[in-house]
Amino acid sequence: MLKMSSQLDTIISAYKTLAKIPSIAGGKLNNAANRVNAKWSVRNLDRGKTTKYVSTYLLDDALNVTDQSEFGSDISNELLSAISPRETFKAIIREEKTGKDTKKQFLEVWNKNTLAHCVDLTALDMHGDVYADSEFGSLDWNQDETAVVYVAEKKPSKSEPYIKRKPEDKPKADGSGETAVKKGEEFLYRQDWGEQLVGKHLSVIVVCKLATETLTILDGLPESWTPGQVRFLPDGSGVVGVAWETEPRRLGLIFCTNRPSYIFSLTLDGTMKKLSGEGLAVRSPRWSPAGDLVWLQRKAGGPHHACHQLVVLKKDSTEVKIITDIVDTEVKTTGGESFYGLYNQALPAKCFSSDGRRLVLATPQQNEVRAYVVDIDSGKITDISNKSRPCSTSVLDVRCDTLLATCSSLTTPGQLYVARLPAEGSEADIKWLLVSSNMSAPAAVETSTSEYMELEHKDSQDSIKSFTAIYFAPKAEGKPLPLIVWPHGGPHGNFVNAFSMEAALFSMLGFACLQVNFRGSTGAGEANVNFLTKRVGDADVKDCKLATDETVNKYPIDAKRLCLMGGSHGGFLVTHLSGQYPDVYAAVVTRNPVTDVASMFNSTDIADWCAVEAGYDFTEKGPVCDEHLLAMRRCSPIAHVHKVKAPTALMLGSGDKRVPYFQGLEYARRLKANGVTTRIYMYEDNHSLSSPASEMDNLINGAHWFMEHLQL
């Protein structure tokens, strides 16, 4: 009992230390590029929530920091904010809790230190909640600073029972905006956009004219479209945005870049035009200073995330041209480095050089996020990442040919950097300068080792044989280390060398971590992504086992103390590994794992994932195909559950729409029936288990599970 208490004290102390390290949530340069406004977030353990705050840094002509704000300013109740083009105003969508389950939303407009406008959006009751998520959310100014545009939930029609006694109906006053009450429709099912977008059914575009504080909902889009990511046209006569098709059904949208969608333009008087083609999934429209419109696109359907094209619609043109095409394996940058294509899910809000001829972005590339300059006319790509040390470089903002980015690694928390964009042809000479100097990582993390591993199935006949992994470990201190084998979720995502509280925690506790970018991961070419479909539960499992073996052979690892950890598809893989290699791994922690693809098909917000990863085109037309269901079952961990020996802890979210929690419960019941030590944690949370209370509990209990069953 004393040992258990000591273990928990050690874990809790390490967690509390790491929880104090802030992370960068965003950043902007002012128009003159001599001031940085940085948004940070930090875990507030006593309040049980994340605190967001802003800090300011002043720069001289050489981009050196000359002054910074003495204290951070809390902005936790700001959902969205946007500064007007001439920096005269700042618009804020603010949310305030008014009761346990009630809230109000406001549109505020500040003129420097004066509150110029405050509109109670909830009281107006023209629409539902304003969207502030990464898929739909937007807040944008027109060029003359007279109006803002945002996206909100469409107000549903009022309904009542067929039989309801009430006062005699009275005619509505003209201009009230009220619609006739519909009878018998209060229980109609309204499908939303799934995981982390619960309650978002159908959106509307709202324009607020500030002089009169008049709100207008724009008409002109098809009823089956849900718009988002809206921006004013350069002349302010309308907006552009992305619209997702809702028929025949909404499939989960977050983390899924494959949903059928369009880039559209819509004038304020309701004239709509499609700007992108058919059969595509599009996102992130951005206007250049020259009046060109660029966006990211790929084919609709298929894997949830894959390589994208960067395309442009030139001013006064109707032809969409490709700037950067989908990369099947690799191409070379201007400096001769390997480039594997674009896997970023968004472009920076401001991403162009002053003349509009070059675009700056960042995208995952194998084991790092790397930053690039793209020439819009020639398509030439130049790597401008921070190369002072192995790290990930993510671009936040571009103003006056000055770049703002965040750089981090597994040993170093994210910090802000600035750089001047060199002249065309000299971009590779870029020099990054440190802006922020917040808390560093604990010494045990700073001195840890991180190495990239190039792995290959040498005798394989597969079209794709190689993959990568990241090894991260504390100093061995003369004795072998326990190892956590950690495949990512998706499966079409990837691990990058960026600061991770979870990896840092395990390093402080004396664990080595192996983050596996198995075949099918993004950032390594389109062919690599497509290789995994029809091979899940086989190729990805073999990759994790090969990575395990190579790590044990190469590094000071205790082969009797191998652990497995992973969530979602990572959970799918670790439950596969413990079943297929029952004598290799000693303990398992899994979060919201996919354990039976066949039973998940009819209960998840991403039914297409089940079909595509099992090797079939997704359709709900016609009869149910027994062959498809059988293929889904055969590739599932449940097929091997009877062989599992390793003690297994499952962390499940009761509100998970992506991998419903009964997947874990079904698996756990079979483990227990077979005599395997099993524990289930159930959180009132979604798929990510990222709320402060859920994160703290599952990280501490997960670490303790490993230490307890490895007898550390």
N, C-alpha and C positions, 0 to 999 in steps of 0.2 A: 504493500500500500504506500509506503514511504517513497519507493522508487517511482510509482505512478504519479504521485503528487509532485515529485521533483521534476519529472518529465514535463508535466503540464505547466509547471511554473516556468520552465525554460522556454517552452513553446510560446506561452502567453507573453513573456517578456520580449521575445524576439518579434512577435507580431506587433506589440505596442510600439516598439522602436521603429519598425518599418511603416506603420500607419501614419507616423508624423511626417513622412516624406511627401511633399506635394507633387502632383503631376500637372503637366501643361495641358490645358483644355482648349486653348486657342490663342491667337495673337494677331495684332494688326499694327501696321505702320500708318502714320498720318500722311497726308498728301505730300508734305515736304520731306518725308522719310527721316525726320530727326527726332521722332518720338515713337516709342514702342509701348503699346498697351497689351499687357499679357494677362490671359485668364488662366487661373490655376484652380485645381480642386484638391482637397485633402480630406481624409477620413476623420470625422469628428466622433470619436468613440463615445463620449459622454452624452452627446445629443442624439446618437444613433442615426446619423445621416451624414451625407457628404456636404462639406462647406465649399462654396465657390467664391473666389475673390479675384480682384484685379489689382495689378501693380503696374507702375509706369516707369519707363527708363528714357532719359534724354540723351541724345547722341550728338557728337560734334561732326564736323565735315569729314573726319577720318573714320567715322562710325565707332569711335570710342565712347563709352558711357561716361557722361559728365555729372549726372545726377539721377536719383531715382526716388520714387515715393517712399516716404518714411514708414508708412504702414499700408497694408493691403485693405481694400474696401470690399466688404461682403456684398456679393451680387447673387446670392443663392436663389432669390425669388425672381430673377430675370430669366424668362424663357428664351427670348430672342432680343437682339439689339442690332441697330444699323445706324451708321453715321452718314449724313447726307453728303452729296458729291462735293460741295464747297465747304464742308465741315461746319456749316451754320447750325445744324440741328443733330440731335441724336434721338432716334425712336427706340422705344423699349416696349416689349410685351411682358407685362409683369403679372405674376399669379400670387394671390394671397389666400391663405386658408381662413375661412370664416367659421368653421366648426369641424367636428370630427370627420364628417364626410362631405363637407361643402366648401366651395372656394369661389373666388371671383377673379376675373381677368380684366386687365386694364391696358389700354394703349396710351403710353406717355410719350410726349415729345418735349425734349429739353432744348432750350436755346442757351448754350453755355451753362451758366449757373441758375437759370430760371426755368421753371416748369411752365412751358408755353401752352401745352394742351394735356388734358387727361380725360380719356373717354372710357367710361365703364361699359366694356363690351358685354358683360354678363347681363347688366340691366337692360341694354338695348334689345337683347334676345333676338337678334337677326340671324344668328348662327350659333353653333355649338362651340366647343373648345377650339382655340387656335392650335394649329399643328406646329410643333417645335422639334419633331423627330428628324433623323438624318435622311429619311426617304422623301417625305412630302414638304417638310418645314422650310419656310423662307420668309424674309422680311426685306423689302427693297424700296429704295427711293426713286422717284423720277428725277430727271436731270435738272429741272427748275426748282426742285425742293418744295413742291406744293402738295405732293401726295405720296402715300406709301401703299404698298400692296402686300398682302399676306394670304395664307391659306387656312381655312377652318372647316370644321365639321358642318355639313349641311344640316339645317334644322329639319327634323322629320315632320311630316304632316301630323296634325293632331288627330287622335282617334278616341272613340268611346265605345262602350258596349251597345249592342243592338237595342237592349232594353235599359233605359236609364231615365228616371224621373228628374225633371229639371224645369226651371222657369221658362216661360215662353221665349223662343228665340227672338232676338232683336237685331235689326240690320247693323252691320259693322260700319263705322265711320269711314268715309272715303280716305284712301291713302294709309290705312292702318297696317297694311301688309299681311293681315290675317287671311288665312285660307279656310275654306269650309271644313268643318270637322267631319272626318270619315268614320262611318260606323263599322264595327266588327273587324278592325284591322290592328287593334292594340297588341295582338299576339303574333302578328306576322314575323317570321324569322328574318333578321337582318344580318347578313354575313359581314364580318369585318376582315381586316387584312392580317389577322393572325398574330403570331408571337411578337410581343412587345409593341404591337399596334392594335391591341384589343380596344374596342369601342370606336375605332375609326372605320366608318362604313363607306361614306361618300363625301367628298370634299367640295368646297366652293372657293372661288377666288374673290377676295374682298379688297376694294380700293377705298381708301379714306382720303378725302380732300380736306386738308387741314384748315383752310381759311374758314370753312363753315362746319367743320367736324362732321361732314356728311359721309356715311358709309354706303357703298354700292356693291351689290353682288353681281359679278359679270355673268351675262348669259351668252349662249352661242356654242357651247360644247355639247357633244352627244351625251345623252343621259347615262350611257353605259361607261363613261370615262370618269376616272378619279384623278383630278389634276394636282400637281405639286411642283416644287422647285421653280416658282415663277419669278420672273424679272421683267422690269419695264423695257419696252422697246427704246432705243436711243432717243427717239423724238417724243417719247411719252404718250404716243397715241394708242398704245395697247401693251400687251405683255407677251412674253414667250414662256414656255414651261414644258413640263413632262406630263403626259396623261397615260395612266395605266388602264387597260381594258378590264372590265369587271365581269364580262360574260364569256363562257357559260358559268364561270365561278371565279372567286378570288382565291388564289393560292398565296400562302405566306410570302410576304415581301421582303422583310428585313433579312439581310445577308444573301438575298437571291437576286442576282443581276440579270436573270434570264426571263423576266416576265414581259409579255408583249406590251409595247408602249410606243408612244409617238412624241416627237418634238412638235409643238404647235405654236402658232401665233394667234392672238385673239385681240381684236381692236376693242376699245372701250364701248363702242356701239354694237358689238356682238358679231363681227365678221371673223370667222375662223378659217385657218389654213393649216394643212399638214405640211411640215417641213422635212420630215424624215420619211423613209420608205416603209414598205410593208414587211411583215415577218421579222421585225427587229425588236431588240430591247435596248432602250436608250436612257441616258442620264446626263446630268451635270451640264446644262447649256451655259455658255459664257460668251459675253460680248467683248470683242477686242476694241482698242481705241480707234481702229480703222473702220469699225462698223461691221466686221465679220463675225459670224456666229460659229462657235466650235462646240462639239459635244463628244461624248463617248458612246460607242454602240457595238453591239454584237448580235448574232442571230438569237432570236427568241427560242426558248425551249432548251433541252439538253441539260448539262451539268449546271448546278446553281450558280457557280462562279467560274469564269474562264477569261481568256484573253479578250481585250477590247481593241477596236479601232478608234483612233482619234481622227475626227472628220471636221471639215469646214464648209460652211455655206457663205461664200463671199458676198459682200455687199452688192446689191443689184443683180445677183445671179440666182438661178433656180436649180443649179447643179451642185449636189453634195459631192465634195472631193475628199479622198482619203489623204490624210497627212502621215499618220503612222498606221501601218496595216497590222493585222493579226500575225504573230510570229509563231511558226510551227515548231521550230527547235531553237534557233538563235540567229541573230544577225550581229554585225559589228557597229559600234559607235564610231564617231570621228576619231576617237583616240585608240581604237582597236580593241576595246573591251567587249565582252559578250553582253548582248542585250536580248532578253527573253520575252519582250512584249509588255503590254500595259495591263496591270491587274488592280490599279487603284479604283476605288468605287466612287471617287469624286475628284474634281479639279479644285485647286484653291479658288476662293471667291474672286480674288484678284490674281491673275496669273500671267499677264502679258508684259512684255517690254514696253517702253514708252511709245515706240513707233508702231506697236502692234504686230511686228514681223516675227517675233519669237514668243514662245510659250514655255513657262516653267512649271514642272510638275514633279511628283515623287510617286514611286510605285515599288511594290515588293519585287525583289530579284533574288531568287534562291534564299540565302540566309540573311539578307539585309533589305531594308527600305532604302532605295537610292534615288537621288534627285537628278533631273535631266533638264536641259534646254532643248526645245524642238523648234527647228526652223519651219515656219508654216508653209512657205512656198516649196522648199526643196525636200522637206521631211528629214533633214539631217538631225541626228541625235548626239548630244554631247553630255557626258557624265560630269556633273558638278557637285557630287557628294563631298561631304567632309571626310577627307582621307587622312586626317591627322592621326586617326586610330580606327580600329574596326568598330563600326557603329552603324546605326540607322539614321538617315537624314530625311526628315519630312518637312516639306515646304508649307508654310502657313500663309504668307502674304507677299505680294510684289508691288512696290510703289516707286516711281521715279528711278527705275532700274536698280533699286535696292531690294534685296531678298531677306525675308525673315524665315527662319527654320528652327525646328527643334531637333536636337541630336541626343541620342541615348544609346546605351549598351546594357548588357546584362549586369555589368559591374558599376555602371554610372547612371543615376537618374537623369531624366530629360532636362536639358538646359536650352536656353534660347541663344541663337547665333544670328548674326547679320553678315551680309556680304554685298559688295557691288557686283552687278552683272557686267562682266567684261565685254568689250566690243565683239561684234560678230567675227567668228573665226578664232577668237582667243578665250572662249568660255572656260576651257580646261584650266586656265590660269587663275581661277577664282580663289579668293582668300577669305576664309570664314573667321569671324571675330566673336568671342564670347561676350554675351550681354548679361545674362543672369548668373548668379553664383549661390543658388539656394543650397539646402542641405545635401551633403554627399551621403553615399551609402555607408553603412557600418563597415569597419575595417575588414571583417570576415568576408564581406561581399566584394569590397574593392580589391582585395588580394586574391580573389578566386580566379580560376582559369576558365577561359571560354575558347573553344576551338571548333572550327568547321571540319566536318568529316565528309569526305567524298567516298561514297559506297557504291559497289557494283556487284551484280550477280554475274560472275565471270563466265560461267558455263551455260548461261541461259540462252534460249532462242527467242526470247521476247523482243518486240520491237523497241521497247524502252527497258534498259537494263540498270541504269544508274539512278541514284537519288542522293540526298544529303541529310545531314543531321548536325545538331549543335550539342557539343559536350560542355557542360558547365559544372564546375566542382570546386570546393574549398581545398585548401592545402591538406594533403593526405597525412601529414605529421607522422610518417613512418608506419602507418597501418592502412590496410585496404579499406575503401569506402563502400558503404551501401549505395546502391544505384536505383534511381527511379526512372523507369522507361516510360516516356511521356509522348504519345502520338497526339497530334492536334485534331480538332473537330473539322467538320465541313462535309465531306472529306476534302473539298477543293478550297483549302485555305493553306496557310503555311506559318511556321515559326520564323521569327526574325530576331536578330541580335539587338534587342531593345529591352529596356528595364522592365522587369516583371516582379511584382511584390511576391508572388508565389514562388518563383525560382529563387529569389533572394532569401526567403524564409527557409527553404530547404537547405540552402547553402550555409546559413547561420547554424542550422541544426546538424550539420556534418554530412549531408547527403550530396552525392553527385547526381546530376540530372542529365538525361539524354532526350533531347527534343527531336523527334523524328519527322522529317519532311519526306514521307514515303511517296512512291510513284502515284500520281494523281494530284499532288500538291500544286498550288499555283506558284507563279514566279519562275517557272522553269520551261516555258513553252507550251503551246496549245496541245501538241501531241502528248505531252506528259499528263495534262489534265484528262484528255480523252482516253488515255490508256486504261485508267482504273475502272471505267464503267464496264460492267459484266464481270469484273474481277474482284469486287469487294469481298472481304472475308477470306481472300486467298492471297493475291499479290501484296496487298497492304500489310497483311499479317506476316508474310514471309519477309518483307522489308524490315519490319520491327524486330523480328527474330535475328536477322542478319546483323542489324545495327547493334543489338544486344551482344551478340557473339564477338563482333569486332571491338566493341568497347571493353568488354571483359579482357580480351587479349591485349589491348593496347594500353589501357590505363590501370592504375592501382585500385581495382574493384574487387570486392568480396563476392565471389560467384554464388555464395550461399545466401546472400542478402540482396536479392534482386526484387524490386517492387514494380508494380504497374499502376499508372494513374492516367486518367483521361476522361473527358466529358463528351457527350453527344456521339459523333462518329469516333472520337477518341475513346469513349466508353465502349462503343461497339468493338473496337480493336482490343482493348485490354481484357474484355470478357472473352473474346476469341482466344487471345494468347493464353489466358489462364486455363482455358479448356483444351486447346490444342497442344500446349506444352505444360502439363500439370506439375511436372517435377522440376521445372526451371525457376518459376517465380514464387516468392514466399508470401506476398501480401498484395492486396488489390484495393484501391480506392477509385470509385467511378461515380461520375455525376451525370444524372439523366441519360443513362446509356441506351442506345438502340440495341435491344436484345432479340427482337423478333420482327423482321421487316414485314412479313406477311400480315401479322395482326396490327401493325402500325399503319398499314396502308389506308384503312378506313377510319382512322381516328386522329391523324395528324393534319396540320395546316399545310404540309408539303408532301401530299400523296405522290406527286410527280417524282420526288427524290427516290421513293421506294422502287418505282418502276425503272427509272433511268439507271440507277446504280446497279440494279439487278440485270440490266442489259436490254430493256425493252422501251419502246416509245410509250409515253404516258397517254392514256385515253380512258375515258369513262363511258365511251359509247359501246353499244352492243353487249353481248353476254360477258359475264365474268370468266376469265380464262384460268382454268385450273393449273395449266402449265406455268403461267406467270406466278401464281401464288406459291406453287411448289418451289420455283426457282428462288423466290424471296425467302422462303423458309430455309432452304438448303444453305444459303449464304449467311445465315444468322447465327449469332453466338449460342442461341438456345439449342442448336443442334449438337453442341459440345458440353452443355452444362453438366451432364452426368459425370464428366471426367474431372471436374474442377476439384482441387484440393486446397488452394490458397484461401486463407481468411479474407473475406470480402466485405467492404463497407460501401453502401450505396447512399448517395446524397441525391434526393429527389425534390422537384418543385411541384407543389400541388396545382400551380397555375400554369404549368408548362404546356403550351399549345403545339410545340414542335415535336417533342418526344414525350407523349403523355406518360405520367408517372406509373401507370399500371404496367408499362414495359419493365421497369425495375422491380415492381412488386412480383410480377410473374416469375422473373428470373430468381429473385430472392427466395420465393416459396420452394422452388426446385432445389436451390442450394441447401436450404435447411432440411428438406426431405432426404437429401443425400448426406447429411451429417457435416456439412461445411459450416465453419464458424462464420456467422453473417450478422450484420447490423444494418438497420435502415434508419436514415435521418430524413424527415419530411419537413420541407420549408414552405411557408406561404410566400412563394416567389415564382418567377417565370423560369425559362430555360437557362438563363445565364447564372442564376443564383448569385447575383451581384449586389443585392441590397446590403447595406452595411451589416445588419444582424446575420443574414444568411452567409455572407462571405466570411465574417469572423468565425462563426461556428463551424462551417465546413472546412475551413483551412486548419483551424486548431485541432478539430477532431480527426481530420485526415492525417495530419502529421503525427498525432498521437497514436493512431491506428498502426502506422508503419513502425514507430518506435516500440510500441507494445509487442507487436508480433515478430519483430526482428530481434527482440530482447536486447535492445540497445541501452 
